[in-house]
């Protein structure tokens, strides 16, 4: 059975991943991982996070995969005993110097995608060092992955959904060059995602030709006559339509990218890929009586959360599509918080700072609740049924799923109507 590995940038996302079927989660160790711009997990947080994962019989992996100097290695080394005590299942590392320390501490090292592992020979060398799993380069195609996985002496893992980087395995210097924030140390400010104005300098002997039909490099002409493009911002990878090919690859784990993304993204992507993987697994188990069918609703659900448009990365061809920003179908509007939940009658009391109506679709997020969506079908104030509640009031709604005090409430608004 292939392992589904989901991201968690905070405790809400952690719960969202586990509630929606993640076999394992990966979190960032503060100051030592590739997402330093999210909250990350302190050594004390790791203990709590590991305990939560164990409640679901899921594994937890700790990212320590930035460029590391001596003081960084020493910092990780000083915490290895506690990390083992907290029953972390593996450390995701990118520095060879950490491997021996992790192994000596009785922990499993997984080699990060930052190492750009692209052949089975590298995997054989990693095995000698004690590495138990390698995350393969995102620049490999499906045939390369099949060959490597079939010849690998250790477990292999691949990314199947999430952001793609303009640089090989994230080794980019653009953020550092512009802002002094190194992507290789987890500080990327993503200038590649901005729209760039293209200045063309010509002399009398040069010409500039632009083909409007050239879809491989899209330029937008501005009112001032200049050209703009998002040519450094690739679309997100999404392999939901290719589960059979992935499942046949021989890879041990499928990874969803997105520790810097929201809990609803984590919940939705995890649930969708869980359903798809289980559906294919059932088909293979009972193939005489069942047929695997791709569910178009999976794509629709993935489009409802943050995305930059979808592509298949390098799996079948070189990616060429570019994205101008979030293309999700819904916008989240912060409208209130949970005041109380009455379990016996399955009613939540909400404090609102924006209006709410029957039929509205809301999202509720919290460290224990995770991320859930709910359509408002019943509302009351002072035991009187209402259709609409103005901001500034408390309102009771019927909801079967337990929510908790101080959970965040968002209204989901279709992007076209916003």
Number of C-alpha atoms within 10 A of each C-alpha: 9 16 17 21 28 29 28 29 24 23 23 22 32 30 27 32 30 28 18 22 20 27 21 24 25 23 28 28 24 19 21 23 25 26 26 20 15 17 15 23 22 12 15 11 15 23 18 13 22 22 17 19 21 15 9 15 13 18 21 26 24 25 24 25 28 24 19 19 9 8 9 15 17 14 12 19 16 11 12 21 14 15 23 17 10 17 17 23 18 23 28 26 27 23 18 13 12 21 23 15 17 23 16 12 14 13 23 21 27 29 27 24 23 22 20 21 21 18 18 19 13 14 26 15 12 21 16 10 14 18 26 20 24 27 24 26 22 24 20 22 16 16 13 15 25 17 14 24 22 13 15 20 18 18 18 23 26 21 22 26 24 25 22 24 20 16 13 15 18 19 15 18 15 18 18 17 10 11 12 13 17 21 22 21 18 20 21 23 17 15 15 19 19 15 17 15 15 13 9 9 8 9 6 5 5 7 9 7 5 9 9 10 8 9 11 11 15 19 20 15 13 10 7 6 8 13 16 16 19 21 21 20 24 24 25 25 25 22 20 22 15 14 17 15 13 22 17 9 18 20 22 17 24 22 21 24 22 20 26 19 20 19 30 24 25 32 28 23 28 28 22 19 24 17 16 22 22 13 19 20 17 14 16 13 11 11 12 8 7 13 13 14 10 16 14 10 10 18 17 12 16 24 21 19 24 21 22 24 21 22 22 22 28 17 21 11 13 13 19 16 22 23 21 17 16 14 17 18 18 18 20 16 14 16 19 24 22 23 18 17 21 15 13 6 10 14 21 24 22 23 20 21 16 16 14 21 16 15 13 14 17 20 20 22 26 23 18 18 20 24 28 19 18 17 16 17 14 16 22 18 14 8 9 8 12 14 13 15 18 13 15 12 14 19 23 24 19 19 19 12 14 13 27 20 14 16 23 20 23 20 23 20 16 14 13 8 7 7
